[in-house]
Amino acid sequence: MALDKNMLDELILLAKFPDSSLYQGLKLHKDADPSLLAAADRLFEKGITNSRDGGYLTDLGHDLREHLDKLSLALK
């Protein structure tokens, strides 16, 4: 499976979410990098976050964040 630019942007943004608490999220401002804003919108559309500008991870988002951590550890 090849990762395209959009997927990479989404993974980069997902990795920026805090993993230490369910009550912490992200807020992207309107002047943020356009690729991150687009990634945030796609994550929202996929049900991974609860807001188009970041927000909080949904249950699915927390699961994916946990898998991303494991993948990162395996590849180090």
Backbone atoms as SQL, in Angstrom:
CREATE TABLE atoms (id INTEGER PRIMARY KEY, chain TEXT, resi INTEGER, resn TEXT, atom TEXT, x REAL, y REAL, z REAL);
INSERT INTO atoms VALUES
  (1, 'A', 1, 'MET', 'N', 0.848, -1.181, 0.000),
  (2, 'A', 1, 'MET', 'CA', 0.000, 0.000, 0.000),
  (3, 'A', 1, 'MET', 'C', 0.894, 1.243, 0.000),
  (4, 'A', 2, 'ALA', 'N', 0.637, 2.115, -0.910),
  (5, 'A', 2, 'ALA', 'CA', 1.386, 3.367, -0.988),
  (6, 'A', 2, 'ALA', 'C', 0.626, 4.458, -0.234),
  (7, 'A', 3, 'LEU', 'N', 1.372, 5.295, 0.448),
  (8, 'A', 3, 'LEU', 'CA', 0.775, 6.428, 1.153),
  (9, 'A', 3, 'LEU', 'C', 0.877, 7.655, 0.256),
  (10, 'A', 4, 'ASP', 'N', -0.256, 8.300, 0.022),
  (11, 'A', 4, 'ASP', 'CA', -0.218, 9.518, -0.776),
  (12, 'A', 4, 'ASP', 'C', -0.015, 10.733, 0.135),
  (13, 'A', 5, 'LYS', 'N', 0.131, 11.889, -0.463),
  (14, 'A', 5, 'LYS', 'CA', 0.404, 13.135, 0.286),
  (15, 'A', 5, 'LYS', 'C', -0.694, 13.421, 1.300),
  (16, 'A', 6, 'ASN', 'N', -1.952, 13.213, 0.925),
  (17, 'A', 6, 'ASN', 'CA', -3.055, 13.474, 1.855),
  (18, 'A', 6, 'ASN', 'C', -2.981, 12.568, 3.078),
  (19, 'A', 7, 'MET', 'N', -2.685, 11.294, 2.853),
  (20, 'A', 7, 'MET', 'CA', -2.576, 10.362, 3.977),
  (21, 'A', 7, 'MET', 'C', -1.425, 10.762, 4.906),
  (22, 'A', 8, 'LEU', 'N', -0.313, 11.135, 4.310),
  (23, 'A', 8, 'LEU', 'CA', 0.828, 11.552, 5.130),
  (24, 'A', 8, 'LEU', 'C', 0.488, 12.792, 5.950),
  (25, 'A', 9, 'ASP', 'N', -0.183, 13.751, 5.339),
  (26, 'A', 9, 'ASP', 'CA', -0.594, 14.952, 6.075),
  (27, 'A', 9, 'ASP', 'C', -1.529, 14.589, 7.231),
  (28, 'A', 10, 'GLU', 'N', -2.442, 13.653, 6.992),
  (29, 'A', 10, 'GLU', 'CA', -3.365, 13.228, 8.042),
  (30, 'A', 10, 'GLU', 'C', -2.622, 12.524, 9.176),
  (31, 'A', 11, 'LEU', 'N', -1.651, 11.685, 8.838),
  (32, 'A', 11, 'LEU', 'CA', -0.861, 11.003, 9.864),
  (33, 'A', 11, 'LEU', 'C', -0.028, 11.999, 10.669),
  (34, 'A', 12, 'ILE', 'N', 0.545, 12.968, 9.985),
  (35, 'A', 12, 'ILE', 'CA', 1.330, 13.998, 10.679),
  (36, 'A', 12, 'ILE', 'C', 0.452, 14.758, 11.662),
  (37, 'A', 13, 'LEU', 'N', -0.742, 15.125, 11.228),
  (38, 'A', 13, 'LEU', 'CA', -1.650, 15.841, 12.121),
  (39, 'A', 13, 'LEU', 'C', -2.110, 14.944, 13.261),
  (40, 'A', 14, 'LEU', 'N', -2.435, 13.710, 12.977),
  (41, 'A', 14, 'LEU', 'CA', -2.862, 12.779, 14.016),
  (42, 'A', 14, 'LEU', 'C', -1.778, 12.611, 15.071),
  (43, 'A', 15, 'ALA', 'N', -0.523, 12.587, 14.647),
  (44, 'A', 15, 'ALA', 'CA', 0.597, 12.443, 15.584),
  (45, 'A', 15, 'ALA', 'C', 0.755, 13.662, 16.485),
  (46, 'A', 16, 'LYS', 'N', 0.217, 14.796, 16.090),
  (47, 'A', 16, 'LYS', 'CA', 0.326, 16.014, 16.895),
  (48, 'A', 16, 'LYS', 'C', -0.666, 16.035, 18.067),
  (49, 'A', 17, 'PHE', 'N', -1.678, 15.175, 18.012),
  (50, 'A', 17, 'PHE', 'CA', -2.640, 15.135, 19.113),
  (51, 'A', 17, 'PHE', 'C', -1.973, 14.573, 20.355),
  (52, 'A', 18, 'PRO', 'N', -2.220, 15.181, 21.513),
  (53, 'A', 18, 'PRO', 'CA', -1.646, 14.661, 22.756),
  (54, 'A', 18, 'PRO', 'C', -2.145, 13.239, 23.017),
  (55, 'A', 19, 'ASP', 'N', -1.245, 12.385, 23.467),
  (56, 'A', 19, 'ASP', 'CA', -1.646, 11.017, 23.771),
  (57, 'A', 19, 'ASP', 'C', -1.732, 10.749, 25.266),
  (58, 'A', 20, 'SER', 'N', -1.519, 11.786, 26.064),
  (59, 'A', 20, 'SER', 'CA', -1.499, 11.594, 27.513),
  (60, 'A', 20, 'SER', 'C', -2.861, 11.795, 28.174),
  (61, 'A', 21, 'SER', 'N', -3.820, 12.359, 27.461),
  (62, 'A', 21, 'SER', 'CA', -5.115, 12.643, 28.068),
  (63, 'A', 21, 'SER', 'C', -6.213, 12.637, 27.011),
  (64, 'A', 22, 'LEU', 'N', -7.370, 12.128, 27.393),
  (65, 'A', 22, 'LEU', 'CA', -8.534, 12.160, 26.502),
  (66, 'A', 22, 'LEU', 'C', -9.138, 13.558, 26.432),
  (67, 'A', 23, 'TYR', 'N', -8.727, 14.433, 27.345),
  (68, 'A', 23, 'TYR', 'CA', -9.335, 15.751, 27.464),
  (69, 'A', 23, 'TYR', 'C', -8.479, 16.854, 26.875),
  (70, 'A', 24, 'GLN', 'N', -7.534, 16.489, 26.030),
  (71, 'A', 24, 'GLN', 'CA', -6.699, 17.468, 25.346),
  (72, 'A', 24, 'GLN', 'C', -6.891, 17.306, 23.852),
  (73, 'A', 25, 'GLY', 'N', -6.920, 18.404, 23.161),
  (74, 'A', 25, 'GLY', 'CA', -7.096, 18.358, 21.714),
  (75, 'A', 25, 'GLY', 'C', -6.199, 19.366, 21.036),
  (76, 'A', 26, 'LEU', 'N', -6.533, 19.669, 19.809),
  (77, 'A', 26, 'LEU', 'CA', -5.790, 20.647, 19.013),
  (78, 'A', 26, 'LEU', 'C', -6.737, 21.686, 18.454),
  (79, 'A', 27, 'LYS', 'N', -6.228, 22.877, 18.267),
  (80, 'A', 27, 'LYS', 'CA', -6.983, 23.949, 17.627),
  (81, 'A', 27, 'LYS', 'C', -6.104, 24.507, 16.520),
  (82, 'A', 28, 'LEU', 'N', -6.521, 24.310, 15.278),
  (83, 'A', 28, 'LEU', 'CA', -5.799, 24.885, 14.151),
  (84, 'A', 28, 'LEU', 'C', -6.408, 26.242, 13.825),
  (85, 'A', 29, 'HIS', 'N', -5.560, 27.223, 13.687),
  (86, 'A', 29, 'HIS', 'CA', -6.033, 28.560, 13.354),
  (87, 'A', 29, 'HIS', 'C', -6.154, 28.700, 11.844),
  (88, 'A', 30, 'LYS', 'N', -6.914, 29.671, 11.411),
  (89, 'A', 30, 'LYS', 'CA', -7.173, 29.866, 9.977),
  (90, 'A', 30, 'LYS', 'C', -5.916, 30.154, 9.184),
  (91, 'A', 31, 'ASP', 'N', -4.866, 30.639, 9.843),
  (92, 'A', 31, 'ASP', 'CA', -3.622, 30.943, 9.128),
  (93, 'A', 31, 'ASP', 'C', -2.620, 29.783, 9.191),
  (94, 'A', 32, 'ALA', 'N', -3.068, 28.610, 9.654),
  (95, 'A', 32, 'ALA', 'CA', -2.202, 27.430, 9.687),
  (96, 'A', 32, 'ALA', 'C', -1.897, 26.977, 8.262),
  (97, 'A', 33, 'ASP', 'N', -0.916, 26.121, 8.136),
  (98, 'A', 33, 'ASP', 'CA', -0.544, 25.581, 6.836),
  (99, 'A', 33, 'ASP', 'C', -1.779, 24.984, 6.156),
  (100, 'A', 34, 'PRO', 'N', -2.034, 25.367, 4.910),
  (101, 'A', 34, 'PRO', 'CA', -3.228, 24.870, 4.212),
  (102, 'A', 34, 'PRO', 'C', -3.319, 23.344, 4.146),
  (103, 'A', 35, 'SER', 'N', -2.177, 22.666, 4.063),
  (104, 'A', 35, 'SER', 'CA', -2.219, 21.198, 4.007),
  (105, 'A', 35, 'SER', 'C', -2.690, 20.612, 5.333),
  (106, 'A', 36, 'LEU', 'N', -2.332, 21.262, 6.456),
  (107, 'A', 36, 'LEU', 'CA', -2.814, 20.794, 7.760),
  (108, 'A', 36, 'LEU', 'C', -4.299, 21.095, 7.939),
  (109, 'A', 37, 'LEU', 'N', -4.737, 22.248, 7.455),
  (110, 'A', 37, 'LEU', 'CA', -6.166, 22.577, 7.537),
  (111, 'A', 37, 'LEU', 'C', -6.998, 21.585, 6.723),
  (112, 'A', 38, 'ALA', 'N', -6.497, 21.229, 5.539),
  (113, 'A', 38, 'ALA', 'CA', -7.203, 20.261, 4.703),
  (114, 'A', 38, 'ALA', 'C', -7.198, 18.882, 5.366),
  (115, 'A', 39, 'ALA', 'N', -6.072, 18.520, 5.977),
  (116, 'A', 39, 'ALA', 'CA', -5.985, 17.236, 6.682),
  (117, 'A', 39, 'ALA', 'C', -6.961, 17.199, 7.856),
  (118, 'A', 40, 'ALA', 'N', -7.071, 18.304, 8.579),
  (119, 'A', 40, 'ALA', 'CA', -8.004, 18.371, 9.703),
  (120, 'A', 40, 'ALA', 'C', -9.434, 18.193, 9.219),
  (121, 'A', 41, 'ASP', 'N', -9.758, 18.780, 8.106),
  (122, 'A', 41, 'ASP', 'CA', -11.096, 18.641, 7.539),
  (123, 'A', 41, 'ASP', 'C', -11.369, 17.181, 7.143),
  (124, 'A', 42, 'ARG', 'N', -10.387, 16.541, 6.543),
  (125, 'A', 42, 'ARG', 'CA', -10.566, 15.143, 6.147),
  (126, 'A', 42, 'ARG', 'C', -10.699, 14.230, 7.363),
  (127, 'A', 43, 'LEU', 'N', -9.909, 14.495, 8.415),
  (128, 'A', 43, 'LEU', 'CA', -10.028, 13.686, 9.635),
  (129, 'A', 43, 'LEU', 'C', -11.419, 13.836, 10.243),
  (130, 'A', 44, 'PHE', 'N', -11.961, 15.036, 10.205),
  (131, 'A', 44, 'PHE', 'CA', -13.319, 15.249, 10.691),
  (132, 'A', 44, 'PHE', 'C', -14.324, 14.482, 9.841),
  (133, 'A', 45, 'GLU', 'N', -14.196, 14.565, 8.528),
  (134, 'A', 45, 'GLU', 'CA', -15.118, 13.872, 7.617),
  (135, 'A', 45, 'GLU', 'C', -15.086, 12.358, 7.815),
  (136, 'A', 46, 'LYS', 'N', -13.935, 11.837, 8.214),
  (137, 'A', 46, 'LYS', 'CA', -13.785, 10.397, 8.435),
  (138, 'A', 46, 'LYS', 'C', -14.218, 9.971, 9.837),
  (139, 'A', 47, 'GLY', 'N', -14.610, 10.928, 10.671),
  (140, 'A', 47, 'GLY', 'CA', -15.050, 10.597, 12.026),
  (141, 'A', 47, 'GLY', 'C', -13.916, 10.366, 13.006),
  (142, 'A', 48, 'ILE', 'N', -12.735, 10.881, 12.689),
  (143, 'A', 48, 'ILE', 'CA', -11.564, 10.690, 13.542),
  (144, 'A', 48, 'ILE', 'C', -11.439, 11.811, 14.569),
  (145, 'A', 49, 'THR', 'N', -11.916, 12.998, 14.217),
  (146, 'A', 49, 'THR', 'CA', -11.957, 14.129, 15.147),
  (147, 'A', 49, 'THR', 'C', -13.391, 14.653, 15.215),
  (148, 'A', 50, 'ASN', 'N', -13.626, 15.495, 16.206),
  (149, 'A', 50, 'ASN', 'CA', -14.993, 16.013, 16.375),
  (150, 'A', 50, 'ASN', 'C', -15.163, 17.439, 15.862),
  (151, 'A', 51, 'SER', 'N', -14.144, 17.983, 15.195),
  (152, 'A', 51, 'SER', 'CA', -14.219, 19.359, 14.710),
  (153, 'A', 51, 'SER', 'C', -13.356, 19.516, 13.467),
  (154, 'A', 52, 'ARG', 'N', -13.789, 20.375, 12.571),
  (155, 'A', 52, 'ARG', 'CA', -13.040, 20.602, 11.328),
  (156, 'A', 52, 'ARG', 'C', -11.705, 21.318, 11.558),
  (157, 'A', 53, 'ASP', 'N', -11.545, 21.970, 12.694),
  (158, 'A', 53, 'ASP', 'CA', -10.290, 22.694, 12.966),
  (159, 'A', 53, 'ASP', 'C', -9.433, 21.981, 14.016),
  (160, 'A', 54, 'GLY', 'N', -9.592, 20.685, 14.113),
  (161, 'A', 54, 'GLY', 'CA', -8.829, 19.904, 15.087),
  (162, 'A', 54, 'GLY', 'C', -9.755, 19.301, 16.112),
  (163, 'A', 55, 'GLY', 'N', -9.955, 20.022, 17.199),
  (164, 'A', 55, 'GLY', 'CA', -10.863, 19.539, 18.234),
  (165, 'A', 55, 'GLY', 'C', -10.268, 18.393, 19.018),
  (166, 'A', 56, 'TYR', 'N', -11.119, 17.425, 19.312),
  (167, 'A', 56, 'TYR', 'CA', -10.718, 16.262, 20.090),
  (168, 'A', 56, 'TYR', 'C', -10.824, 15.021, 19.224),
  (169, 'A', 57, 'LEU', 'N', -10.042, 14.010, 19.585),
  (170, 'A', 57, 'LEU', 'CA', -10.141, 12.740, 18.892),
  (171, 'A', 57, 'LEU', 'C', -11.403, 12.012, 19.334),
  (172, 'A', 58, 'THR', 'N', -12.046, 11.351, 18.392),
  (173, 'A', 58, 'THR', 'CA', -13.171, 10.481, 18.714),
  (174, 'A', 58, 'THR', 'C', -12.593, 9.148, 19.210),
  (175, 'A', 59, 'ASP', 'N', -13.460, 8.210, 19.549),
  (176, 'A', 59, 'ASP', 'CA', -12.977, 6.882, 19.954),
  (177, 'A', 59, 'ASP', 'C', -12.126, 6.268, 18.848),
  (178, 'A', 60, 'LEU', 'N', -12.594, 6.397, 17.604),
  (179, 'A', 60, 'LEU', 'CA', -11.814, 5.909, 16.468),
  (180, 'A', 60, 'LEU', 'C', -10.471, 6.621, 16.404),
  (181, 'A', 61, 'GLY', 'N', -10.468, 7.927, 16.613),
  (182, 'A', 61, 'GLY', 'CA', -9.222, 8.693, 16.590),
  (183, 'A', 61, 'GLY', 'C', -8.239, 8.232, 17.645),
  (184, 'A', 62, 'HIS', 'N', -8.735, 7.941, 18.848),
  (185, 'A', 62, 'HIS', 'CA', -7.852, 7.447, 19.917),
  (186, 'A', 62, 'HIS', 'C', -7.255, 6.093, 19.538),
  (187, 'A', 63, 'ASP', 'N', -8.069, 5.225, 18.948),
  (188, 'A', 63, 'ASP', 'CA', -7.556, 3.925, 18.511),
  (189, 'A', 63, 'ASP', 'C', -6.463, 4.105, 17.452),
  (190, 'A', 64, 'LEU', 'N', -6.715, 4.973, 16.495),
  (191, 'A', 64, 'LEU', 'CA', -5.732, 5.205, 15.436),
  (192, 'A', 64, 'LEU', 'C', -4.460, 5.832, 15.984),
  (193, 'A', 65, 'ARG', 'N', -4.604, 6.751, 16.928),
  (194, 'A', 65, 'ARG', 'CA', -3.431, 7.399, 17.553),
  (195, 'A', 65, 'ARG', 'C', -2.579, 6.353, 18.262),
  (196, 'A', 66, 'GLU', 'N', -3.234, 5.410, 18.929),
  (197, 'A', 66, 'GLU', 'CA', -2.516, 4.343, 19.626),
  (198, 'A', 66, 'GLU', 'C', -1.771, 3.458, 18.616),
  (199, 'A', 67, 'HIS', 'N', -2.417, 3.114, 17.515),
  (200, 'A', 67, 'HIS', 'CA', -1.755, 2.320, 16.476),
  (201, 'A', 67, 'HIS', 'C', -0.589, 3.080, 15.857),
  (202, 'A', 68, 'LEU', 'N', -0.758, 4.371, 15.677),
  (203, 'A', 68, 'LEU', 'CA', 0.314, 5.193, 15.123),
  (204, 'A', 68, 'LEU', 'C', 1.528, 5.191, 16.052),
  (205, 'A', 69, 'ASP', 'N', 1.293, 5.252, 17.354),
  (206, 'A', 69, 'ASP', 'CA', 2.400, 5.179, 18.319),
  (207, 'A', 69, 'ASP', 'C', 3.140, 3.853, 18.198),
  (208, 'A', 70, 'LYS', 'N', 2.385, 2.766, 18.083),
  (209, 'A', 70, 'LYS', 'CA', 3.000, 1.436, 17.964),
  (210, 'A', 70, 'LYS', 'C', 3.798, 1.324, 16.670),
  (211, 'A', 71, 'LEU', 'N', 3.249, 1.842, 15.596),
  (212, 'A', 71, 'LEU', 'CA', 3.958, 1.817, 14.317),
  (213, 'A', 71, 'LEU', 'C', 5.247, 2.619, 14.404),
  (214, 'A', 72, 'SER', 'N', 5.173, 3.769, 15.010),
  (215, 'A', 72, 'SER', 'CA', 6.358, 4.620, 15.156),
  (216, 'A', 72, 'SER', 'C', 7.441, 3.910, 15.973),
  (217, 'A', 73, 'LEU', 'N', 7.042, 3.251, 17.051),
  (218, 'A', 73, 'LEU', 'CA', 8.016, 2.522, 17.874),
  (219, 'A', 73, 'LEU', 'C', 8.639, 1.383, 17.088),
  (220, 'A', 74, 'ALA', 'N', 7.847, 0.669, 16.319),
  (221, 'A', 74, 'ALA', 'CA', 8.350, -0.456, 15.552),
  (222, 'A', 74, 'ALA', 'C', 9.358, -0.024, 14.484),
  (223, 'A', 75, 'LEU', 'N', 9.153, 1.148, 13.925),
  (224, 'A', 75, 'LEU', 'CA', 10.011, 1.619, 12.839),
  (225, 'A', 75, 'LEU', 'C', 11.272, 2.337, 13.318),
  (226, 'A', 76, 'LYS', 'N', 11.351, 2.616, 14.594),
  (227, 'A', 76, 'LYS', 'CA', 12.549, 3.305, 15.115),
  (228, 'A', 76, 'LYS', 'C', 13.725, 2.378, 15.231);
